[in-house]
Every structure is written in structure tokens, then in C-alpha cells.
Amino acid sequence: MSADTSERLSRISIFLHWTTAGLVIATLVAGSPLDDMPDGVSRWEAIAFHISLGLTVLAWGLARGLWRLSNGMPVPLKAYNAATRLVSKVVRYGMLLLSVALPVSGILMAVEKGYGISYFGFEIIKSAETKIATVTNLQTVHQIGAWTMVAFIGIHVAASLKALLVDRDGSFPRMLGVTLRSTKPSDSRR
């Protein structure tokens, strides 16, 4: 199955959703202690692991973004008010955008600081002796983006739980691969 319907999401959509979710959460968790770690080999290994996860998120984020561009967003299964639809759209597109923007800002930040970029030990960019001067503080931009992603994930999880426990609209089972019986989409693809 290659296209989403109101009754069922494609295996590709489900796979990209859950793998991206797991990768983003793992990357956020791996990055959270980095500022508090003392300089040394352990810190650099933790940074290298975080960067490797971030590069993986970038690849999955691009794949997921391209999939959504070609396949559209899943059709809502219930008619929601305008404010709910707006928040949903901001959160969904925001998470897609941040799944690309956060890794890019992380790569730029690492290069700015003179670090090399490796992907699970495979060197992509050599470390530099000199740091690159930039106009903005990329670390601040990266951290604000990460906290924004955490907020979006919280809103997304809360909305998913509401759809499962309160609205009982079938959205959550559909995201797990369950085929729903004759649902009528309440909105066009967004």
C-alpha cells in the first residue's frame, strides 16, 4: 500500500512516523546532558553520537517531508474547530521543519566550533584548527529549536491521547496500522 486513505495509513507513513519519532526523541535525550559535561574524551564521544543521531534524523526528516509533500497529510477523522485545526497544522508542519532544521543547525554549530563531523565513526568533515566566526549564536538557535520540538512533541502526544481516550475518532489505531471501518473524512488533506 503506497497511499494514505481515511481508513488506513500506508506502511510507509507509519514506518516514517514511528522511526522519526524514535530517532528525534533519542537525539533529544542524547543531546540534553552535553552542556553539563566536562570537556574531555567522554564529552566528545557523546557529542559525536548526538551528531550521528542528528544526521540520521536529517535523512529521515527529509524522507518524511518528501513523502508528505507527495502524499499529503493524513485526513482528520473528526470535524475540529478552527483553533484546533490551526494548532494541529502548526505542530505537524513545525515538527517536520524542525526534523530538518535542528540537524542542520547542529552541523553548522559543530563546524562553527571547529569540530569535525562524523557519522558513527565515518568522518564526513575534518575538524578545523580555527573556529568560524558567525553572526548568530548557533548554540542558542539550536537549543531554542530543541525546546520547541519538545513542546511540539508534548502537544502532539496530548492531542493523540485526547483523540484516543476522549474523541475516540480512530486516529491512534490508524497510526498503528489498523484499518478503520467506513470513516468519512471531515476535511480535505492538509
N, C-alpha and C positions, 0 to 999 in steps of 0.2 A: 504494500500500500504506500503510495507516494504522496498523496494529497490529504490534507485535513478535511473532515466534514463536521457538521454539527453533532453527529452521532459518535464519531470516533476520530481521534488524532492519529496521525501516521506514526509508524515506528520511528521514523527519522525525527519527527518533532519531539516525541517522548524521550528518545535517546539523547538528543541535543540538550533538551531542557534539564534532565537529571544529571548528565555528566557535567554540563556547565555549572549547574548549581553546586555540585560536589567540589569541583575544581575551584570555584570562586570562594567558597567557604574555607577550603583547605588553604588557599593562598592568603586569605584574610587572617586566619589563625596563625599561619607561619610568619606573617609579617608583623603581627601585633607586638611581640617582645623585642623586636630588633633595636629600637631606640634605647631600651634599658640595658642592653647587653654591653659589657665592657669590650673595648677593642681587643682583637686577637683572632686566632685561627677559628675558634668556635663561632664567633660573630660572623666572620667572613663566610664560613660554611653555611650558616643559617641564611645569610643574605643571598648566597648563590642558589640555595634551594628555593628560596622565595622567588627569585628571579626566574628560575626554571619553571616553577609552577605558573608564574605570571605569563611567560611565553606560551605555555600550554593554554592558559585562559585566553590569550590573544588569538591563537589559532581557532579555538572552539568558538570564541565570541564572533570572529569574522565568519566562520561557517554558519553559525546560528543566525547572524544578521543577514547573510545572503539567503539562507533558507526562508527567513521571514519575509524578505523582500520579494522572493519569487512565489511564496506560498500564502502570504498574508498572515495576519494574526488570527488566533482561534476565535470563532464566533461565540459571543456571550450566550449563555443558555437561559438567561433571565433578563427581563427589562429592568435596568437600573436607572436611577435618577441621573441628571446631568452632572452633578458634582462627583458622584461615584465613578461615572464613566471617565471624567476628566482625570481624577486621581489614578484610576487604573491605567489610562493611557500614558500619563507621565511616568508612573512607576515601571511599566513594561518597557517603554522606549528608553527610559533612563537606565534601567539595568542593562539593556542591550548596548547602549552607548558606553556606559562605564566598563563593560566587559572588554571593550577595546581600548578606551581612553586610559584606564588605570594601568594596564601593562605598558602602553606607550609612554606614559608619564614616568613610570618606574624605570624603563630603559633609559630615557633621557636623563633622569636623575642620576642613575648609576654612571652613565657616561660623563655627566657634568662633574661628578665627584672623582673621576679618574679610574673608576672600577672597570674591569673587563666584564664582558657579558658571555656567560657560558650556558649551555643547555644540558643539564645533568652531566657536567664534566666536559662536554664538547665545546671548545672555545669558538665563539662567534665574533666577538670584538675583543681585541687585546686591551689590557689595562694601559692607561696612559700615565706618564710621569707627572704631567701637569693637569691641573683641573681646568675645566672650561668655565669661563665667566658667563653667566646668563642674566637676563633682565629680571626674571622672576625667581622666586624661591620654589623650585620644583618639588621639594620635600613637602612644603605646606600644601601645594596644589594636590599632590599625591595623597596626603593624609586626609584632606577635606573630601576628596573623591572616595577614599576608602570608607570614611564615616557616612557619606551619602549612600554608598552601596549598602552598608549595614542597615541604615534607615529604610531604604527601599526593600531590602530582604525582609525586614520586620513587618512592614506594611503588606508585602506580598503574602507572607506566611499568615498574618492575621486575616487577610481577605480570603485566603484559601480555607482557613479553618471556619470562617463565617459561612462560606459557600457550602462547606461540608456539613456543619453542625446546625446552622440556623436556616439558611436558604434551601439546603438540600437540593441544589439545582443540577447535580451530576457533574460539575466541573472537575472535582477532585478524582472521582473514579475514572473519568475520561482521561485525565493526565496520567493515570496508572495503566491505561490501555484497555479499559473496559468499554465495550460497545454499548451505547445507550439506546433505549427504545424510542422511536419516533419523537425526537425533540424538535421543537420549532424554534429556529434561531430568532432572537429578539432584535438583532441588529445586524447590519452588514459587517463584513470583515474590516478590521481597523488595524 
